[in-house]
Amino acid sequence: MSKKKSFSHIIRSLHRDLGYFVIGITLIYTITGIVLSGRALGWLEQTYVIEKNLSKDITKIEFIKKLELSFKELDSKSDIPMSIMKSANKSIKYFKFSEEKDNILYFKSRSNNINYNTKSGNVIYKYISYPPYLKSVISAHKATHEKLWFYLAILYSIILSFLAISAMFMVKGKFGFKKRGIYFMLAGIFLVLIFLFIS
């Protein structure tokens, strides 16, 4: 007859298996977290140049609506990935008129810009974004409750919380949480408080 497994043994087993389970998720979240932390530096971002031709002499008030309409039929033969085209289309509404110079209307939104030549109708849209393979996982990292990714983020957070708490019960003796671990935990909290204070 097998012996009843101790509480610490059960905790260690769960800690081990859940740790294995979240290795892949953790790597994805850490990589995208690093990229997002340095987003102001433009890490891994690419500039996509989208060219369109609209009618001439569109006023600055009408231009944004006309450009949005031109994106309704996205060009499947374009060299630019479809996901980037769709994202660029969604961003058009955030552009604001900047200036007019030599028959060219300039519009800006953060680091993106659109130039429209009122005499030729030519539009040059410079859109800065992460490449598709990275953009999708970054979107997962920033997921809101409106997206399915949100539920994965909640599950992941619960598992991480368990891993953190269960670590307190895994080691006994002089290297256990009460003798040694509590000081490292307090050091971690103190480090966060320092960064909150100096930032």
PASEBA-1860 file (N, C-alpha, C; in nm, 3 decimals):
! residues 199
1> MSKKKSFS> 0.084/-0.119/0.000/0.000/0.000/0.000/0.088/0.125/0.000 ~ 0.067/0.211/-0.095/0.151/0.330/-0.109/0.126/0.428/0.004 ~ 0.234/0.496/0.044/0.223/0.596/0.149/0.151/0.720/0.098 ~ 0.083/0.786/0.189/0.014/0.910/0.155/0.117/1.019/0.128 ~ 0.103/1.083/0.015/0.200/1.186/-0.023/0.184/1.309/0.066 ~ 0.298/1.365/0.105/0.296/1.482/0.192/0.253/1.605/0.114 ~ 0.212/1.706/0.190/0.170/1.833/0.129/0.284/1.894/0.049 ~ 0.406/1.894/0.104/0.521/1.953/0.034/0.554/1.877/-0.094
9> HIIRSLHR> 0.532/1.745/-0.093/0.557/1.665/-0.214/0.458/1.702/-0.324 ~ 0.331/1.718/-0.286/0.227/1.757/-0.384/0.257/1.894/-0.441 ~ 0.297/1.987/-0.354/0.330/2.123/-0.398/0.448/2.121/-0.494 ~ 0.551/2.043/-0.461/0.668/2.035/-0.549/0.632/1.977/-0.685 ~ 0.547/1.876/-0.687/0.505/1.814/-0.813/0.427/1.912/-0.900 ~ 0.333/1.984/-0.837/0.255/2.083/-0.910/0.344/2.197/-0.960 ~ 0.435/2.240/-0.874/0.527/2.348/-0.910/0.611/2.308/-1.031 ~ 0.661/2.186/-1.028/0.743/2.135/-1.138/0.664/2.126/-1.268
17> DLGYFVIG> 0.547/2.063/-1.264/0.471/2.042/-1.387/0.415/2.172/-1.446 ~ 0.364/2.260/-1.359/0.314/2.389/-1.408/0.429/2.475/-1.458 ~ 0.545/2.460/-1.395/0.665/2.531/-1.443/0.700/2.490/-1.585 ~ 0.696/2.359/-1.612/0.720/2.310/-1.748/0.614/2.364/-1.844 ~ 0.490/2.363/-1.796/0.377/2.403/-1.880/0.390/2.547/-1.930 ~ 0.440/2.636/-1.844/0.443/2.778/-1.882/0.577/2.824/-1.939 ~ 0.669/2.732/-1.965/0.798/2.773/-2.020/0.779/2.851/-2.151 ~ 0.702/2.793/-2.244/0.681/2.858/-2.374/0.611/2.993/-2.361
25> ITLIYTIT> 0.506/2.996/-2.278/0.431/3.121/-2.259/0.521/3.227/-2.197 ~ 0.602/3.185/-2.100/0.692/3.279/-2.032/0.793/3.340/-2.129 ~ 0.849/3.257/-2.214/0.947/3.307/-2.311/0.884/3.409/-2.405 ~ 0.761/3.381/-2.450/0.693/3.474/-2.539/0.664/3.606/-2.469 ~ 0.615/3.599/-2.347/0.582/3.720/-2.272/0.707/3.800/-2.235 ~ 0.817/3.732/-2.206/0.938/3.806/-2.171/0.997/3.875/-2.293 ~ 0.996/3.808/-2.408/1.051/3.869/-2.530/0.967/3.990/-2.571 ~ 0.835/3.974/-2.573/0.749/4.087/-2.611/0.753/4.197/-2.507
33> GIVLSGRA> 0.772/4.159/-2.380/0.783/4.260/-2.275/0.907/4.346/-2.293 ~ 1.018/4.282/-2.331/1.142/4.357/-2.357/1.123/4.451/-2.475 ~ 1.060/4.400/-2.582/1.036/4.482/-2.701/0.948/4.602/-2.668 ~ 0.840/4.577/-2.591/0.748/4.685/-2.555/0.814/4.787/-2.462 ~ 0.901/4.740/-2.374/0.970/4.831/-2.284/1.060/4.928/-2.361 ~ 1.111/4.880/-2.474/1.198/4.965/-2.556/1.130/5.020/-2.679 ~ 0.994/5.027/-2.676/0.922/5.070/-2.796/0.958/5.214/-2.836 ~ 0.994/5.298/-2.740/1.031/5.435/-2.774/1.163/5.440/-2.851
41> LGWLEQTY> 1.240/5.331/-2.841/1.368/5.322/-2.912/1.351/5.263/-3.051 ~ 1.231/5.214/-3.080/1.203/5.159/-3.213/1.264/5.023/-3.239 ~ 1.289/4.946/-3.132/1.348/4.813/-3.151/1.261/4.727/-3.241 ~ 1.324/4.670/-3.344/1.264/4.573/-3.436/1.149/4.628/-3.521 ~ 1.122/4.757/-3.510/1.015/4.815/-3.592/1.063/4.834/-3.736 ~ 0.969/4.831/-3.829/0.999/4.851/-3.970/0.910/4.963/-4.025 ~ 0.963/5.031/-4.126/0.883/5.136/-4.192/0.826/5.080/-4.321 ~ 0.694/5.084/-4.334/0.625/5.037/-4.453/0.575/5.160/-4.530
49> VIEKNLSK> 0.607/5.165/-4.657/0.565/5.278/-4.741/0.448/5.234/-4.829 ~ 0.332/5.291/-4.802/0.210/5.258/-4.877/0.180/5.375/-4.971 ~ 0.169/5.346/-5.098/0.141/5.451/-5.197/0.002/5.431/-5.256 ~ -0.071/5.542/-5.266/-0.205/5.539/-5.325/-0.223/5.661/-5.412 ~ -0.321/5.654/-5.500/-0.351/5.770/-5.584/-0.499/5.803/-5.570 ~ -0.525/5.922/-5.515/-0.662/5.969/-5.497/-0.692/6.080/-5.597 ~ -0.811/6.129/-5.594/-0.846/6.240/-5.682/-0.770/6.366/-5.638 ~ -0.761/6.461/-5.727/-0.685/6.583/-5.700/-0.767/6.682/-5.617
57> DITKIEFI> -0.694/6.775/-5.557/-0.753/6.889/-5.485/-0.853/6.851/-5.376 ~ -0.824/6.743/-5.303/-0.906/6.708/-5.188/-0.866/6.802/-5.073 ~ -0.963/6.855/-5.004/-0.932/6.946/-4.894/-0.880/6.867/-4.773 ~ -0.810/6.936/-4.686/-0.754/6.870/-4.568/-0.863/6.815/-4.476 ~ -0.982/6.873/-4.482/-1.094/6.826/-4.400/-1.149/6.694/-4.453 ~ -1.152/6.680/-4.584/-1.208/6.560/-4.648/-1.106/6.449/-4.666 ~ -0.978/6.482/-4.659/-0.874/6.387/-4.699/-0.877/6.256/-4.621 ~ -0.883/6.262/-4.488/-0.878/6.142/-4.405/-0.991/6.044/-4.442
65> KKLELSFK> -1.112/6.096/-4.461/-1.225/6.011/-4.499/-1.203/5.947/-4.636 ~ -1.150/6.026/-4.730/-1.124/5.974/-4.865/-1.018/5.864/-4.860 ~ -0.916/5.884/-4.778/-0.810/5.783/-4.768/-0.862/5.655/-4.704 ~ -0.945/5.669/-4.602/-1.005/5.552/-4.537/-1.089/5.472/-4.636 ~ -1.163/5.542/-4.720/-1.245/5.474/-4.822/-1.159/5.399/-4.922 ~ -1.043/5.454/-4.952/-0.954/5.389/-5.050/-0.898/5.258/-4.998 ~ -0.901/5.238/-4.865/-0.850/5.115/-4.805/-0.957/5.006/-4.798 ~ -1.079/5.038/-4.838/-1.187/4.939/-4.829/-1.158/4.816/-4.913
73> ELDSKSDI> -1.097/4.839/-5.029/-1.057/4.727/-5.114/-0.906/4.714/-5.105 ~ -0.860/4.634/-5.009/-0.717/4.617/-4.989/-0.657/4.534/-5.102 ~ -0.542/4.578/-5.148/-0.475/4.513/-5.261/-0.406/4.385/-5.215 ~ -0.462/4.271/-5.253/-0.405/4.143/-5.213/-0.272/4.115/-5.281 ~ -0.240/4.187/-5.388/-0.115/4.168/-5.461/-0.003/4.258/-5.410 ~ -0.032/4.337/-5.310/0.067/4.429/-5.255/0.181/4.353/-5.189 ~ 0.301/4.410/-5.195/0.417/4.350/-5.130/0.408/4.363/-4.978 ~ 0.327/4.454/-4.933/0.310/4.476/-4.788/0.212/4.373/-4.733
81> PMSIMKSA> 0.247/4.304/-4.623/0.157/4.203/-4.565/0.018/4.258/-4.537 ~ -0.083/4.176/-4.558/-0.222/4.218/-4.539/-0.249/4.266/-4.397 ~ -0.187/4.200/-4.298/-0.209/4.240/-4.159/-0.158/4.382/-4.133 ~ -0.050/4.419/-4.200/0.006/4.554/-4.186/-0.086/4.655/-4.253 ~ -0.139/4.619/-4.370/-0.231/4.707/-4.441/-0.356/4.734/-4.358 ~ -0.408/4.630/-4.294/-0.528/4.646/-4.212/-0.500/4.734/-4.090 ~ -0.383/4.713/-4.031/-0.344/4.793/-3.915/-0.323/4.939/-3.953 ~ -0.262/4.960/-4.069/-0.240/5.097/-4.118/-0.373/5.166/-4.145
89> NKSIKYFK> -0.468/5.090/-4.196/-0.602/5.143/-4.224/-0.670/5.189/-4.094 ~ -0.660/5.107/-3.989/-0.722/5.141/-3.861/-0.660/5.266/-3.798 ~ -0.534/5.291/-3.832/-0.461/5.404/-3.771/-0.490/5.537/-3.840 ~ -0.550/5.534/-3.958/-0.572/5.658/-4.034/-0.652/5.760/-3.955 ~ -0.752/5.715/-3.881/-0.841/5.808/-3.809/-0.769/5.890/-3.703 ~ -0.648/5.847/-3.665/-0.574/5.919/-3.561/-0.483/6.029/-3.617 ~ -0.478/6.039/-3.748/-0.390/6.140/-3.809/-0.450/6.279/-3.800 ~ -0.364/6.376/-3.777/-0.404/6.516/-3.770/-0.324/6.597/-3.873
97> FSEEKDNI> -0.390/6.697/-3.928/-0.324/6.784/-4.025/-0.209/6.857/-3.958 ~ -0.094/6.860/-4.027/0.025/6.925/-3.972/0.055/7.057/-4.042 ~ 0.072/7.053/-4.174/0.101/7.175/-4.249/0.079/7.153/-4.399 ~ 0.080/7.261/-4.472/0.070/7.256/-4.619/0.188/7.332/-4.677 ~ 0.257/7.267/-4.770/0.374/7.330/-4.830/0.393/7.279/-4.972 ~ 0.405/7.371/-5.067/0.427/7.336/-5.209/0.325/7.234/-5.260 ~ 0.198/7.264/-5.236/0.087/7.179/-5.282/0.081/7.041/-5.215 ~ 0.152/7.025/-5.106/0.151/6.897/-5.034/0.093/6.917/-4.895
105> LYFKSRSN> -0.006/6.834/-4.862/-0.065/6.836/-4.729/0.007/6.731/-4.644 ~ 0.051/6.771/-4.526/0.123/6.681/-4.435/0.034/6.647/-4.316 ~ 0.022/6.516/-4.289/-0.055/6.468/-4.175/0.037/6.383/-4.087 ~ 0.016/6.392/-3.955/0.102/6.317/-3.863/0.020/6.245/-3.756 ~ 0.074/6.133/-3.711/0.019/6.059/-3.597/0.136/5.988/-3.532 ~ 0.181/6.040/-3.420/0.299/5.987/-3.352/0.418/5.990/-3.449 ~ 0.480/5.875/-3.476/0.596/5.874/-3.566/0.556/5.843/-3.710 ~ 0.428/5.824/-3.736/0.380/5.796/-3.871/0.343/5.926/-3.943
113> NINYNTKS> 0.355/5.926/-4.073/0.316/6.045/-4.148/0.259/6.012/-4.285 ~ 0.173/6.101/-4.332/0.110/6.088/-4.463/0.130/6.218/-4.540 ~ 0.175/6.207/-4.665/0.189/6.324/-4.752/0.094/6.309/-4.871 ~ 0.018/6.413/-4.896/-0.077/6.410/-5.007/-0.050/6.528/-5.101 ~ -0.022/6.493/-5.226/0.004/6.595/-5.328/-0.130/6.634/-5.392 ~ -0.174/6.755/-5.366/-0.306/6.799/-5.413/-0.313/6.814/-5.565 ~ -0.199/6.828/-5.630/-0.197/6.847/-5.776/-0.193/6.715/-5.853 ~ -0.126/6.615/-5.796/-0.118/6.486/-5.865/-0.212/6.381/-5.805
121> GNVIYKYI> -0.254/6.402/-5.680/-0.339/6.305/-5.612/-0.260/6.192/-5.548 ~ -0.125/6.200/-5.560/-0.041/6.093/-5.506/-0.033/6.101/-5.352 ~ -0.046/5.985/-5.289/-0.040/5.976/-5.143/0.076/5.884/-5.103 ~ 0.159/5.930/-5.011/0.267/5.847/-4.956/0.243/5.834/-4.806 ~ 0.216/5.714/-4.764/0.183/5.685/-4.624/0.298/5.603/-4.565 ~ 0.373/5.662/-4.472/0.482/5.592/-4.405/0.432/5.543/-4.270 ~ 0.419/5.412/-4.260/0.362/5.350/-4.141/0.467/5.265/-4.072 ~ 0.493/5.296/-3.947/0.593/5.223/-3.869/0.524/5.119/-3.783
129> SYPPYLKS> 0.569/4.994/-3.795/0.505/4.885/-3.721/0.602/4.770/-3.703 ~ 0.567/4.682/-3.610/0.644/4.559/-3.595/0.609/4.465/-3.709 ~ 0.701/4.381/-3.752/0.669/4.283/-3.857/0.560/4.188/-3.811 ~ 0.484/4.131/-3.905/0.368/4.047/-3.869/0.398/3.936/-3.769 ~ 0.513/3.869/-3.782/0.543/3.756/-3.692/0.557/3.803/-3.547 ~ 0.594/3.929/-3.527/0.610/3.983/-3.392/0.486/4.060/-3.347 ~ 0.419/4.121/-3.442/0.302/4.204/-3.410/0.191/4.124/-3.342 ~ 0.171/4.000/-3.387/0.062/3.919/-3.332/0.086/3.884/-3.185
137> VISAHKAT> 0.212/3.848/-3.150/0.239/3.812/-3.011/0.244/3.937/-2.921 ~ 0.283/4.051/-2.978/0.281/4.176/-2.902/0.136/4.215/-2.873 ~ 0.048/4.191/-2.970/-0.095/4.217/-2.949/-0.148/4.131/-2.836 ~ -0.098/4.008/-2.828/-0.139/3.918/-2.720/-0.095/3.973/-2.585 ~ 0.025/4.030/-2.582/0.079/4.086/-2.457/-0.005/4.204/-2.410 ~ -0.062/4.280/-2.504/-0.141/4.398/-2.469/-0.291/4.370/-2.471 ~ -0.329/4.244/-2.465/-0.469/4.205/-2.480/-0.560/4.270/-2.376 ~ -0.679/4.309/-2.421/-0.782/4.362/-2.332/-0.890/4.256/-2.313
145> HEKLWFYL> -0.987/4.285/-2.228/-1.093/4.188/-2.199/-1.180/4.158/-2.321 ~ -1.165/4.236/-2.427/-1.246/4.216/-2.547/-1.190/4.106/-2.636 ~ -1.069/4.060/-2.607/-1.005/3.960/-2.692/-0.983/3.829/-2.615 ~ -0.978/3.718/-2.690/-0.959/3.587/-2.628/-0.824/3.577/-2.558 ~ -0.723/3.652/-2.608/-0.591/3.650/-2.546/-0.601/3.687/-2.398 ~ -0.700/3.765/-2.360/-0.719/3.810/-2.222/-0.729/3.691/-2.127 ~ -0.799/3.585/-2.169/-0.820/3.469/-2.083/-0.691/3.389/-2.065 ~ -0.608/3.387/-2.169/-0.477/3.323/-2.155/-0.391/3.401/-2.056
153> AILYSIIL> -0.399/3.535/-2.065/-0.322/3.620/-1.974/-0.365/3.598/-1.829 ~ -0.496/3.583/-1.806/-0.548/3.559/-1.671/-0.499/3.423/-1.619 ~ -0.510/3.319/-1.704/-0.464/3.185/-1.666/-0.314/3.188/-1.632 ~ -0.239/3.255/-1.717/-0.093/3.265/-1.697/-0.062/3.336/-1.565 ~ -0.135/3.442/-1.535/-0.114/3.517/-1.411/-0.144/3.431/-1.288 ~ -0.250/3.351/-1.298/-0.287/3.262/-1.187/-0.177/3.158/-1.163 ~ -0.127/3.100/-1.273/-0.021/2.999/-1.260/0.106/3.060/-1.202 ~ 0.143/3.180/-1.248/0.262/3.246/-1.195/0.246/3.275/-1.045
161> SFLAISAM> 0.125/3.314/-1.007/0.098/3.340/-0.864/0.116/3.212/-0.783 ~ 0.066/3.101/-0.837/0.083/2.973/-0.769/0.230/2.936/-0.758 ~ 0.306/2.955/-0.866/0.448/2.920/-0.865/0.523/3.003/-0.760 ~ 0.485/3.129/-0.748/0.551/3.216/-0.650/0.517/3.173/-0.507 ~ 0.389/3.146/-0.483/0.346/3.110/-0.347/0.394/2.970/-0.309 ~ 0.385/2.876/-0.403/0.425/2.738/-0.373/0.575/2.727/-0.344 ~ 0.654/2.819/-0.400/0.799/2.818/-0.374/0.829/2.836/-0.225 ~ 0.736/2.898/-0.152/0.755/2.921/-0.008/0.752/2.790/0.072
169> FMVKGKFG> 0.689/2.686/0.016/0.669/2.561/0.089/0.757/2.447/0.039 ~ 0.841/2.475/-0.059/0.915/2.367/-0.124/1.042/2.327/-0.051 ~ 1.106/2.421/0.014/1.233/2.393/0.080/1.220/2.417/0.229 ~ 1.271/2.324/0.307/1.266/2.338/0.453/1.408/2.353/0.508 ~ 1.416/2.378/0.636/1.547/2.390/0.699/1.606/2.529/0.685 ~ 1.741/2.536/0.694/1.808/2.667/0.694/1.798/2.739/0.561 ~ 1.767/2.665/0.452/1.751/2.729/0.321/1.603/2.750/0.285 ~ 1.516/2.724/0.381/1.373/2.738/0.358/1.328/2.883/0.353
177> FKKRGIYF> 1.200/2.901/0.325/1.147/3.038/0.309/1.157/3.119/0.437 ~ 1.124/3.058/0.551/1.124/3.132/0.678/1.264/3.174/0.722 ~ 1.364/3.093/0.685/1.501/3.122/0.727/1.579/3.207/0.627 ~ 1.551/3.186/0.501/1.631/3.251/0.396/1.546/3.320/0.290 ~ 1.441/3.251/0.245/1.360/3.300/0.134/1.291/3.432/0.161 ~ 1.248/3.453/0.285/1.176/3.576/0.317/1.260/3.700/0.293 ~ 1.391/3.688/0.313/1.480/3.803/0.292/1.494/3.836/0.144 ~ 1.498/3.731/0.062/1.503/3.753/-0.083/1.371/3.812/-0.133
185> MLAGIFLV> 1.259/3.765/-0.076/1.129/3.821/-0.114/1.122/3.969/-0.079 ~ 1.166/4.004/0.043/1.165/4.143/0.085/1.260/4.227/-0.001 ~ 1.371/4.167/-0.043/1.466/4.237/-0.130/1.401/4.268/-0.264 ~ 1.321/4.172/-0.315/1.250/4.194/-0.442/1.148/4.305/-0.432 ~ 1.072/4.305/-0.321/0.973/4.412/-0.299/1.043/4.546/-0.286 ~ 1.154/4.548/-0.212/1.229/4.672/-0.190/1.283/4.726/-0.323 ~ 1.328/4.635/-0.411/1.380/4.678/-0.541/1.272/4.746/-0.624 ~ 1.150/4.689/-0.621/1.038/4.750/-0.693/1.006/4.889/-0.636
193> LIFLFIS> 1.008/4.901/-0.504/0.981/5.028/-0.438/1.085/5.132/-0.476 ~ 1.210/5.091/-0.489/1.317/5.184/-0.529/1.290/5.239/-0.669 ~ 1.254/5.148/-0.761/1.227/5.191/-0.897/1.103/5.279/-0.905 ~ 1.004/5.250/-0.823/0.886/5.337/-0.818/0.922/5.476/-0.767 ~ 1.015/5.481/-0.674/1.054/5.609/-0.615/1.139/5.693/-0.711 ~ 1.232/5.628/-0.782/1.325/5.704/-0.868/1.270/5.728/-1.008 ~ 1.164/5.659/-1.047/1.112/5.676/-1.183/1.012/5.790/-1.191
END
